[in-house]
Amino acid sequence: MGWHHDWMNGIGGFMFPGFGLIIIIVFVIIVIWLLGGGQFGRSAGGDSTGERSRLETPLDILKRRYASGDITKEEYDKMKNDLQS
């Protein structure tokens, strides 16, 4: 029988030395990814709306809206004063 028989006795023949360690590492990576909101590999300045809302202050959002033409100068000034008071 020997080592070949023992090696092939695993689940579907996929058991080999270190296989359990690989499964544990993959499991840990998946858990960390899920707990982190699936944010692996993304830069801090990404374009994701979720990331943007965590990184920008309300004043930053107001400035961006004014710069893009979403609001007028009067609306910007009023909202800016409201935020700063």
QUIZI-V786453 format. One record per residue. N is the residue number from 1. RES is the residue in three letters. PSI is psi in radians with two decimals (NA if undefined). Layout:
<<N;RES;PSI> <N;RES;PSI>>
This chain:
<<1;MET;-1.17> <2;GLY;-2.93> <3;TRP;-0.57> <4;HIS;-0.74> <5;HIS;-0.74> <6;ASP;-0.68> <7;TRP;-0.70> <8;MET;-0.11> <9;ASN;-0.07> <10;GLY;-3.03> <11;ILE;1.92> <12;GLY;0.38> <13;GLY;0.20> <14;PHE;0.00> <15;MET;2.23> <16;PHE;2.87> <17;PRO;2.21> <18;GLY;-0.15> <19;PHE;-0.74> <20;GLY;-0.68> <21;LEU;-0.71> <22;ILE;-0.76> <23;ILE;-0.76> <24;ILE;-0.76> <25;ILE;-0.78> <26;VAL;-0.76> <27;PHE;-0.80> <28;VAL;-0.74> <29;ILE;-0.76> <30;ILE;-0.77> <31;VAL;-0.80> <32;ILE;-0.73> <33;TRP;-0.77> <34;LEU;-0.73> <35;LEU;-0.49> <36;GLY;0.13> <37;GLY;0.40> <38;GLY;0.63> <39;GLN;0.18> <40;PHE;2.38> <41;GLY;0.08> <42;ARG;2.49> <43;SER;2.81> <44;ALA;-0.43> <45;GLY;0.57> <46;GLY;2.98> <47;ASP;0.00> <48;SER;2.38> <49;THR;-0.69> <50;GLY;-0.74> <51;GLU;-0.71> <52;ARG;-0.76> <53;SER;-0.49> <54;ARG;-0.42> <55;LEU;-0.50> <56;GLU;2.45> <57;THR;2.88> <58;PRO;-0.63> <59;LEU;-0.65> <60;ASP;-0.76> <61;ILE;-0.74> <62;LEU;-0.78> <63;LYS;-0.71> <64;ARG;-0.71> <65;ARG;-0.69> <66;TYR;-0.77> <67;ALA;-0.58> <68;SER;-0.09> <69;GLY;0.18> <70;ASP;-0.53> <71;ILE;2.75> <72;THR;3.00> <73;LYS;-0.72> <74;GLU;-0.75> <75;GLU;-0.71> <76;TYR;-0.87> <77;ASP;-0.74> <78;LYS;-0.82> <79;MET;-0.66> <80;LYS;-0.78> <81;ASN;-0.70> <82;ASP;-0.72> <83;LEU;-0.61> <84;GLN;-0.20> <85;SER;NA>>
